[in-house]
Amino acid sequence: MYLAIDIGGTKTLIALFSRRGRVLRRYKFRTAQGYKSFIHDLETNLSRFTSRRIRSVTMAIPGVVQKNYSVRFGNRKWDNIDLINPLKKLFDCPIWFENDANLASIYEGYRLPGKTVFLTFSTGIGGGIVEKNRILPESNEFEPGHKLYEYDGEVKEWEDIAAASALESYYHVDKATDLRKKEYAQDIAKRISLGLPDIVSEHSPKRIVIGGPMGKIFRLFAKYLPSDLGVKYVRPKRPTESVIYGCYIYAKQKEQE
């Protein structure tokens, strides 16, 4: 069995996969603000799985991973933190770390021809780039949310205009997925469209997958996305679970190396 851990800005999801890729168990818990509290909660929830025969653990990090060990979180003030030793205390198996958007892109682009760009519109805007079921080197430098664009007379980072959190703030809703009325569609599409021409120009993808909370309401605004870029826009196969399924595929790939 394979263990997948997706650390999100508000919640952490743990999933236990069978050898053939079926999810056997899922657990969620709130991602604490403090690192020590998070580690305590993580160890407590992972203890449910210590009696299982785990072949490997893959953890999805919302930030930068270096040498499968040193990590820098994008949504927490944690830097160069140690996650491998808490996991080693619980599991005697290979442990892998990878960026969450990279893992989601592996799943969403799996076995598809050409290059796939996955974009997650959540607390910020992240992304991953894959081709032939592998994360491309350019993906590790891919930070689309920090590019600057002009919108409504102001120059801001793309994620401050189009991330789910930005839309929640602008429209005064608790969740971006509540924005299902047709009157929101063109504005949402306009915000999302700002960064798409640069992505197509720089990376020449065959498709762009719109993930995160905006992936759940993809059909609301999809028809308003630019049609002249020569790229296909795609709703994610699993808007809320692309990352953990990517963890499973990644673990299987590492096993075969």
Secondary structure, 3 states (H helix, E strand, C coil): CEEEEEECCCEEEEEEECCCCCEEEEEEEECCCCHHHHHHHHHHHHHHHCCCCCCEEEEEECEEEECCCEEEECCCCCEEECCHHHHHCCCCCCEEEEEHHHHHHHHHCCCCCCEEEEEEECCCEEEEEEECCEECHHHHHCCHHHCEEEECCEEEECHHHHCHHHHHHHHCCCCHHHCCCHHHHHHHHHHHHCCHHHHHHHHCCCEEEEECHHHHCHHHHHHHCCCCCCCEEECCCCCCCHHHHHHHHHHHHHHHC
